[in-house]
Amino acid sequence: MNQLMPVESVDLLAREQRHFACAPTAFFQAWKRGVNVVGMQWFGDGTHEGLHRAVSIEDLRPDMLALNDALGVLSSSQGLFLSAMVSFFNAREGAAMLRRCGFEGLADLGDLDLERRQVIADLLLNYSHWRT
């Protein structure tokens, strides 16, 4: 017995395939926006030129040692945003940083301004594991 999938299911699968085919590029673009917003000194080689030369997320890896040291001096919203970004790179480190910032759940992201919320939303929407 050969059953066909409902049209809605086929359409949904096609839509998801189209989305995730473009997701790595969209993730990288959102990551670059986030790096630009929070400060390139925490990512890649830490320079403005490095941000503009970056062609992959590997070029903009977070500097985990510098970030952990910086959490104590950043504003709470800067720390929250930076920690949320790090969570996409390394879930365990990001979670520890979020706890240090007093993050208790997703609703805390409501403390971010629109630009930072959009970056986090785009990262989440297009995340498919940190890939090089």
C-alpha positions as protocol buffer text, in pm:
chain_id: "A"
residue {
  index: 1
  type: MET
  ca { x: 0 y: 0 z: 0 }
}
residue {
  index: 2
  type: ASN
  ca { x: 150 y: 332 z: -110 }
}
residue {
  index: 3
  type: GLN
  ca { x: 11 y: 640 z: 65 }
}
residue {
  index: 4
  type: LEU
  ca { x: 86 y: 992 z: -44 }
}
residue {
  index: 5
  type: MET
  ca { x: 175 y: 1261 z: 206 }
}
residue {
  index: 6
  type: PRO
  ca { x: -78 y: 1538 z: 253 }
}
residue {
  index: 7
  type: VAL
  ca { x: -3 y: 1848 z: 47 }
}
residue {
  index: 8
  type: GLU
  ca { x: 43 y: 2055 z: 365 }
}
residue {
  index: 9
  type: SER
  ca { x: 316 y: 1819 z: 485 }
}
residue {
  index: 10
  type: VAL
  ca { x: 496 y: 1833 z: 152 }
}
residue {
  index: 11
  type: ASP
  ca { x: 476 y: 2213 z: 154 }
}
residue {
  index: 12
  type: LEU
  ca { x: 609 y: 2229 z: 511 }
}
residue {
  index: 13
  type: LEU
  ca { x: 900 y: 2000 z: 428 }
}
residue {
  index: 14
  type: ALA
  ca { x: 987 y: 2206 z: 121 }
}
residue {
  index: 15
  type: ARG
  ca { x: 970 y: 2527 z: 324 }
}
residue {
  index: 16
  type: GLU
  ca { x: 1200 y: 2385 z: 591 }
}
residue {
  index: 17
  type: GLN
  ca { x: 1446 y: 2257 z: 332 }
}
residue {
  index: 18
  type: ARG
  ca { x: 1461 y: 2602 z: 171 }
}
residue {
  index: 19
  type: HIS
  ca { x: 1508 y: 2769 z: 509 }
}
residue {
  index: 20
  type: PHE
  ca { x: 1783 y: 2539 z: 633 }
}
residue {
  index: 21
  type: ALA
  ca { x: 1967 y: 2549 z: 301 }
}
residue {
  index: 22
  type: CYS
  ca { x: 2018 y: 2922 z: 363 }
}
residue {
  index: 23
  type: ALA
  ca { x: 2052 y: 2902 z: 742 }
}
residue {
  index: 24
  type: PRO
  ca { x: 2434 y: 2884 z: 769 }
}
residue {
  index: 25
  type: THR
  ca { x: 2475 y: 3205 z: 571 }
}
residue {
  index: 26
  type: ALA
  ca { x: 2195 y: 3379 z: 762 }
}
residue {
  index: 27
  type: PHE
  ca { x: 2349 y: 3263 z: 1092 }
}
residue {
  index: 28
  type: PHE
  ca { x: 2688 y: 3404 z: 992 }
}
residue {
  index: 29
  type: GLN
  ca { x: 2535 y: 3738 z: 893 }
}
residue {
  index: 30
  type: ALA
  ca { x: 2348 y: 3759 z: 1226 }
}
residue {
  index: 31
  type: TRP
  ca { x: 2667 y: 3659 z: 1411 }
}
residue {
  index: 32
  type: LYS
  ca { x: 2860 y: 3940 z: 1238 }
}
residue {
  index: 33
  type: ARG
  ca { x: 2586 y: 4188 z: 1334 }
}
residue {
  index: 34
  type: GLY
  ca { x: 2608 y: 4071 z: 1694 }
}
residue {
  index: 35
  type: VAL
  ca { x: 2987 y: 4100 z: 1696 }
}
residue {
  index: 36
  type: ASN
  ca { x: 2957 y: 4452 z: 1558 }
}
residue {
  index: 37
  type: VAL
  ca { x: 2697 y: 4547 z: 1822 }
}
residue {
  index: 38
  type: VAL
  ca { x: 2875 y: 4406 z: 2127 }
}
residue {
  index: 39
  type: GLY
  ca { x: 3230 y: 4481 z: 2017 }
}
residue {
  index: 40
  type: MET
  ca { x: 3476 y: 4303 z: 1795 }
}
residue {
  index: 41
  type: GLN
  ca { x: 3740 y: 4301 z: 2071 }
}
residue {
  index: 42
  type: TRP
  ca { x: 3579 y: 3983 z: 2208 }
}
residue {
  index: 43
  type: PHE
  ca { x: 3584 y: 3789 z: 1879 }
}
residue {
  index: 44
  type: GLY
  ca { x: 3833 y: 3661 z: 1622 }
}
residue {
  index: 45
  type: ASP
  ca { x: 4150 y: 3866 z: 1619 }
}
residue {
  index: 46
  type: GLY
  ca { x: 3969 y: 4144 z: 1806 }
}
residue {
  index: 47
  type: THR
  ca { x: 4004 y: 4404 z: 1531 }
}
residue {
  index: 48
  type: HIS
  ca { x: 3768 y: 4597 z: 1308 }
}
residue {
  index: 49
  type: GLU
  ca { x: 3964 y: 4469 z: 1007 }
}
residue {
  index: 50
  type: GLY
  ca { x: 3923 y: 4111 z: 1129 }
}
residue {
  index: 51
  type: LEU
  ca { x: 3545 y: 4158 z: 1143 }
}
residue {
  index: 52
  type: HIS
  ca { x: 3538 y: 4285 z: 786 }
}
residue {
  index: 53
  type: ARG
  ca { x: 3776 y: 4016 z: 657 }
}
residue {
  index: 54
  type: ALA
  ca { x: 3577 y: 3735 z: 821 }
}
residue {
  index: 55
  type: VAL
  ca { x: 3436 y: 3485 z: 574 }
}
residue {
  index: 56
  type: SER
  ca { x: 3315 y: 3223 z: 823 }
}
residue {
  index: 57
  type: ILE
  ca { x: 3210 y: 3198 z: 1184 }
}
residue {
  index: 58
  type: GLU
  ca { x: 3547 y: 3041 z: 1262 }
}
residue {
  index: 59
  type: ASP
  ca { x: 3704 y: 3378 z: 1182 }
}
residue {
  index: 60
  type: LEU
  ca { x: 3491 y: 3528 z: 1460 }
}
residue {
  index: 61
  type: ARG
  ca { x: 3522 y: 3271 z: 1738 }
}
residue {
  index: 62
  type: PRO
  ca { x: 3466 y: 3420 z: 2084 }
}
residue {
  index: 63
  type: ASP
  ca { x: 3776 y: 3483 z: 2293 }
}
residue {
  index: 64
  type: MET
  ca { x: 3655 y: 3288 z: 2594 }
}
residue {
  index: 65
  type: LEU
  ca { x: 3933 y: 3396 z: 2832 }
}
residue {
  index: 66
  type: ALA
  ca { x: 3878 y: 3765 z: 2764 }
}
residue {
  index: 67
  type: LEU
  ca { x: 3500 y: 3727 z: 2780 }
}
residue {
  index: 68
  type: ASN
  ca { x: 3498 y: 3558 z: 3117 }
}
residue {
  index: 69
  type: ASP
  ca { x: 3721 y: 3831 z: 3257 }
}
residue {
  index: 70
  type: ALA
  ca { x: 3501 y: 4103 z: 3106 }
}
residue {
  index: 71
  type: LEU
  ca { x: 3171 y: 3984 z: 3252 }
}
residue {
  index: 72
  type: GLY
  ca { x: 3241 y: 4158 z: 3580 }
}
residue {
  index: 73
  type: VAL
  ca { x: 3279 y: 4501 z: 3419 }
}
residue {
  index: 74
  type: LEU
  ca { x: 3010 y: 4493 z: 3150 }
}
residue {
  index: 75
  type: SER
  ca { x: 2662 y: 4633 z: 3198 }
}
residue {
  index: 76
  type: SER
  ca { x: 2397 y: 4372 z: 3275 }
}
residue {
  index: 77
  type: SER
  ca { x: 2242 y: 4398 z: 2927 }
}
residue {
  index: 78
  type: GLN
  ca { x: 2583 y: 4379 z: 2758 }
}
residue {
  index: 79
  type: GLY
  ca { x: 2673 y: 4075 z: 2966 }
}
residue {
  index: 80
  type: LEU
  ca { x: 2340 y: 3910 z: 2891 }
}
residue {
  index: 81
  type: PHE
  ca { x: 2373 y: 3968 z: 2517 }
}
residue {
  index: 82
  type: LEU
  ca { x: 2734 y: 3853 z: 2504 }
}
residue {
  index: 83
  type: SER
  ca { x: 2656 y: 3543 z: 2711 }
}
residue {
  index: 84
  type: ALA
  ca { x: 2358 y: 3458 z: 2491 }
}
residue {
  index: 85
  type: MET
  ca { x: 2581 y: 3483 z: 2184 }
}
residue {
  index: 86
  type: VAL
  ca { x: 2846 y: 3263 z: 2346 }
}
residue {
  index: 87
  type: SER
  ca { x: 2574 y: 3003 z: 2411 }
}
residue {
  index: 88
  type: PHE
  ca { x: 2556 y: 2939 z: 2038 }
}
residue {
  index: 89
  type: PHE
  ca { x: 2932 y: 2874 z: 2031 }
}
residue {
  index: 90
  type: ASN
  ca { x: 2958 y: 2667 z: 2349 }
}
residue {
  index: 91
  type: ALA
  ca { x: 2639 y: 2583 z: 2538 }
}
residue {
  index: 92
  type: ARG
  ca { x: 2813 y: 2492 z: 2865 }
}
residue {
  index: 93
  type: GLU
  ca { x: 3028 y: 2806 z: 2879 }
}
residue {
  index: 94
  type: GLY
  ca { x: 2738 y: 3022 z: 2767 }
}
residue {
  index: 95
  type: ALA
  ca { x: 2511 y: 2877 z: 3036 }
}
residue {
  index: 96
  type: ALA
  ca { x: 2771 y: 2945 z: 3305 }
}
residue {
  index: 97
  type: MET
  ca { x: 2809 y: 3303 z: 3181 }
}
residue {
  index: 98
  type: LEU
  ca { x: 2431 y: 3350 z: 3172 }
}
residue {
  index: 99
  type: ARG
  ca { x: 2405 y: 3231 z: 3534 }
}
residue {
  index: 100
  type: ARG
  ca { x: 2675 y: 3481 z: 3634 }
}
residue {
  index: 101
  type: CYS
  ca { x: 2463 y: 3753 z: 3470 }
}
residue {
  index: 102
  type: GLY
  ca { x: 2157 y: 3647 z: 3672 }
}
residue {
  index: 103
  type: PHE
  ca { x: 1974 y: 3509 z: 3369 }
}
residue {
  index: 104
  type: GLU
  ca { x: 1679 y: 3297 z: 3481 }
}
residue {
  index: 105
  type: GLY
  ca { x: 1497 y: 3225 z: 3157 }
}
residue {
  index: 106
  type: LEU
  ca { x: 1414 y: 3335 z: 2806 }
}
residue {
  index: 107
  type: ALA
  ca { x: 1191 y: 3617 z: 2929 }
}
residue {
  index: 108
  type: ASP
  ca { x: 1507 y: 3790 z: 3058 }
}
residue {
  index: 109
  type: LEU
  ca { x: 1599 y: 3853 z: 2694 }
}
residue {
  index: 110
  type: GLY
  ca { x: 1319 y: 4109 z: 2709 }
}
residue {
  index: 111
  type: ASP
  ca { x: 1571 y: 4335 z: 2886 }
}
residue {
  index: 112
  type: LEU
  ca { x: 1761 y: 4370 z: 2559 }
}
residue {
  index: 113
  type: ASP
  ca { x: 1696 y: 4649 z: 2311 }
}
residue {
  index: 114
  type: LEU
  ca { x: 1537 y: 4571 z: 1975 }
}
residue {
  index: 115
  type: GLU
  ca { x: 1866 y: 4544 z: 1785 }
}
residue {
  index: 116
  type: ARG
  ca { x: 2007 y: 4285 z: 2024 }
}
residue {
  index: 117
  type: ARG
  ca { x: 1678 y: 4093 z: 2040 }
}
residue {
  index: 118
  type: GLN
  ca { x: 1678 y: 4074 z: 1659 }
}
residue {
  index: 119
  type: VAL
  ca { x: 2032 y: 3936 z: 1653 }
}
residue {
  index: 120
  type: ILE
  ca { x: 1947 y: 3667 z: 1910 }
}
residue {
  index: 121
  type: ALA
  ca { x: 1623 y: 3582 z: 1727 }
}
residue {
  index: 122
  type: ASP
  ca { x: 1807 y: 3550 z: 1394 }
}
residue {
  index: 123
  type: LEU
  ca { x: 2080 y: 3337 z: 1551 }
}
residue {
  index: 124
  type: LEU
  ca { x: 1821 y: 3107 z: 1705 }
}
residue {
  index: 125
  type: LEU
  ca { x: 1617 y: 3084 z: 1388 }
}
residue {
  index: 126
  type: ASN
  ca { x: 1920 y: 2992 z: 1177 }
}
residue {
  index: 127
  type: TYR
  ca { x: 2126 y: 2789 z: 1424 }
}
residue {
  index: 128
  type: SER
  ca { x: 2223 y: 2442 z: 1311 }
}
residue {
  index: 129
  type: HIS
  ca { x: 2523 y: 2379 z: 1538 }
}
residue {
  index: 130
  type: TRP
  ca { x: 2851 y: 2562 z: 1534 }
}
residue {
  index: 131
  type: ARG
  ca { x: 3012 y: 2453 z: 1211 }
}
residue {
  index: 132
  type: THR
  ca { x: 3338 y: 2544 z: 1051 }
}
